[in-house]
Amino acid sequence: MQLDVFTLVPHAFAWLTEQRPVATVLGKELDLRLFSYRDTTPLRAGQVDDEPYGGGAGMVLRVDVVAAALDAVYGGVPDHRVVALTPQGRQLTQANVEELAAEPRLTLLSARFEGFDERIVQHLASDAISIGPYVLSDGGLPAMVLVDAIARRLPGAIRAESGAFESFSPELEGQLEYPHYTRPPDFNGWTVPEILLSGDHGKIDAWRRERSRERSVH
Ligand SMILES: C[S@@+](CC[C@H](N)C(=O)[O-])C[C@H]1O[C@@H](n2cnc3c(N)ncnc32)[C@H](O)[C@@H]1O
């Protein structure tokens, strides 16, 4: 998959690209490219945003700056999916992640301060996604959230088994994952459920499914 991220903080992705599972698939299943709006801005002194028409606080990412960035990389608005990261977008779910991870090419646009000039969302992006009902200061973190969530769904990123039985997966009928325990079996009198030490995989599986159902009831 070719995943392109347009951001004002490309350097911030250095940590993410060294971590598994992103590091595992990088250069193989994942071709991650980071672009800074500043490198292609048609404005002087690296300017990328401007004051909002109508007044008000903050700065708005300019449409001509984003158009120039897309032009430089694709020669215009690309045919593939372009996702604007904004709190006003549809809220990200695991189902959306699966859908995005199946795309051969994907572009993420992030903003900062007051966000995008609305024409970016309307004319340059084909989709708008929020990572949750709260506001972060910059789209760098939301973009990294998506890169990580997508990377772990690519072939070879994680062991197939651990990727299958996860919260929200079809294997768990979209429910939350069951609780995990490891050594020691008793810590401060806090014991591990007996059944997990029994070696009876049929019973363990049934117990886990029951716990999964229980914790998914809101
Ligand atoms: C301070 S936010 C802009 C908030 C915007 N003025 C509003 O009230 O909806 C700056 C940028 O961070 C990113 N961002 C912040 N929170 C986000 C979220 N929950 N989901 C996706 N992107 C987010 C977006 O790229 C956004 O344009």
The ligand as an SDF file (V2000), in Angstrom:
LIG
                    3D

 27 29  0  0  0  0  0  0  0  0999 V2000
   -7.2480   22.5130   16.6200 C   0  0  0  0  0  0  0  0  0  0  0  0
   -7.7610   21.3860   15.3410 S   0  0  0  0  0  0  0  0  0  0  0  0
   -9.0100   22.3290   14.5160 C   0  0  0  0  0  0  0  0  0  0  0  0
  -10.3320   22.2220   15.1780 C   0  0  0  0  0  0  0  0  0  0  0  0
  -11.4350   22.9290   14.4230 C   0  0  0  0  0  0  0  0  0  0  0  0
  -11.2680   24.3720   14.5040 N   0  0  0  0  0  0  0  0  0  0  0  0
  -12.7650   22.5360   14.9980 C   0  0  0  0  0  0  0  0  0  0  0  0
  -13.2420   23.1860   15.9390 O   0  0  0  0  0  0  0  0  0  0  0  0
  -13.3300   21.5170   14.5270 O   0  0  0  0  0  0  0  0  0  0  0  0
   -6.4090   21.4280   14.2370 C   0  0  0  0  0  0  0  0  0  0  0  0
   -6.2570   20.2160   13.3350 C   0  0  0  0  0  0  0  0  0  0  0  0
   -5.9110   19.0770   14.0980 O   0  0  0  0  0  0  0  0  0  0  0  0
   -6.4750   17.9120   13.5050 C   0  0  0  0  0  0  0  0  0  0  0  0
   -7.3990   17.3060   14.4710 N   0  0  0  0  0  0  0  0  0  0  0  0
   -7.6620   17.7400   15.7220 C   0  0  0  0  0  0  0  0  0  0  0  0
   -8.5300   16.9400   16.3550 N   0  0  0  0  0  0  0  0  0  0  0  0
   -8.8360   15.9370   15.4930 C   0  0  0  0  0  0  0  0  0  0  0  0
   -9.6860   14.7990   15.5560 C   0  0  0  0  0  0  0  0  0  0  0  0
  -10.4060   14.5250   16.6190 N   0  0  0  0  0  0  0  0  0  0  0  0
   -9.7240   13.9870   14.4810 N   0  0  0  0  0  0  0  0  0  0  0  0
   -8.9880   14.2470   13.3720 C   0  0  0  0  0  0  0  0  0  0  0  0
   -8.1930   15.3220   13.2550 N   0  0  0  0  0  0  0  0  0  0  0  0
   -8.1030   16.1650   14.2890 C   0  0  0  0  0  0  0  0  0  0  0  0
   -7.1860   18.3530   12.2360 C   0  0  0  0  0  0  0  0  0  0  0  0
   -6.3200   18.2060   11.1290 O   0  0  0  0  0  0  0  0  0  0  0  0
   -7.4890   19.8100   12.5670 C   0  0  0  0  0  0  0  0  0  0  0  0
   -7.7050   20.5850   11.4190 O   0  0  0  0  0  0  0  0  0  0  0  0
  1  2  1  0
  2  3  1  0
  2 10  1  0
  3  4  1  0
  4  5  1  0
  5  6  1  0
  5  7  1  0
  7  8  2  0
  7  9  1  0
 10 11  1  0
 11 12  1  0
 11 26  1  0
 12 13  1  0
 13 14  1  0
 13 24  1  0
 14 15  1  0
 14 23  1  0
 15 16  2  0
 16 17  1  0
 17 18  1  0
 17 23  2  0
 18 19  1  0
 18 20  2  0
 20 21  1  0
 21 22  2  0
 22 23  1  0
 24 25  1  0
 24 26  1  0
 26 27  1  0
M  CHG  2   2   1   9  -1
M  END
$$$$
